Amino acid sequence: MKYKDQSYYDDFVYFADSTYFQFFNSEFLEGNTDSCFQKAQSIVLTKSLANKVFGDEKALGKVIRTNNDFFEVTGVIQDYCHFYIRPFRFGQISYR
């Protein structure tokens, strides 16, 4: 992921459709379940990843780059680990 001139690496990326948070309850720290996937090219980050990339700044509304795509941060959720989610290994991702 790349934000500004800094690149970050994350081991796993999860892909979800707009109904994900209707089935899997997550605590939103920024944004909410009703609006997080209303736009195409939206991304929801965990708290630890948002802190790694943005530090103390709010993540909501910022744009990151992942490979050749740009995504707007539309939510930040509390860190969690669900045993029923299988991660997709995406490789190195860049934030813009």
N, C-alpha and C positions, 0 to 999 in steps of 0.2 A: 504494500500500500504506500502511496506517496501523498504527503500533504506539504504544500509549499515546496521547499527544496530537500526535505527530509524523507528518506525511505524507511519503511518499517516492515518487519516480517511477522507474519502470523501463521501458525501451523495449519489451522483449519478455517474453512469458510463454510457456512451453512446457507443453502439456498432455500427460500420459502415463498409461498404465494401469499396473497392478501388475507387468507383465512387462518394462517398459522397461529396467531395470537388468540383466535377464538377457541382453539383446541388446547394450546399450551400456555398456561397462565404464567406471565412474567411481570415483575415489578418494574414499571417504567420510571426512570429518574428524570428523563427529558422526553418530551413528546408523549404520545398515547396510542393505544391500540386502534382507535378509530381513524387516525389520520396517518399512521406511519407508512402505510403502503398505498396511499391514494395516488401517488405519482409514480410513473415509471422511473427507473434509475434511482430508487430509494434504497437506503441501507440503514439497518439498526445495528448498533455496536454494543458490546458489553461495557460495563463500567471500567474494567481494567484496560481494555483496548482503547477506549476513549481517553482515559487518563494518560496512557502511554503516548498517544498521538497529540492530544490537545493540552495536556497538563491541566491547569486549573481553569482554562477557558471552557465556556459552554461549547458543546459539540454540535448542537442542533442548528441546522441550516448551513453548516460548513460543507464544502465539496472536497471529496477525496478521489484519487485516481486509483483504479485497479486495472493493471495491465493497460489496455487501450480504452477503457470505459471510465466515465465520470459518474459518481454517485453523490447525491445529497444525503447527509445524515438527517434522518427524520425521527430518530429515536435512540435513546440510550437506556439499556436495561441493566438491572442488578446482575452480577455474575452468577452463573448457575451451571449445573451439570446434570443433564437428563440422560439416564442410561438408555432411553429408547430413541435417542437421536444418533444417527450414524453420520459422522463428519465426512465431508468431501474434501479431499486434499487438492488444493487449488494452486499450490506453489507460491512463489514470491509475489506479493501484491504491493502496489505502490499507491500512496496517498498523494493527492495534488494539493 
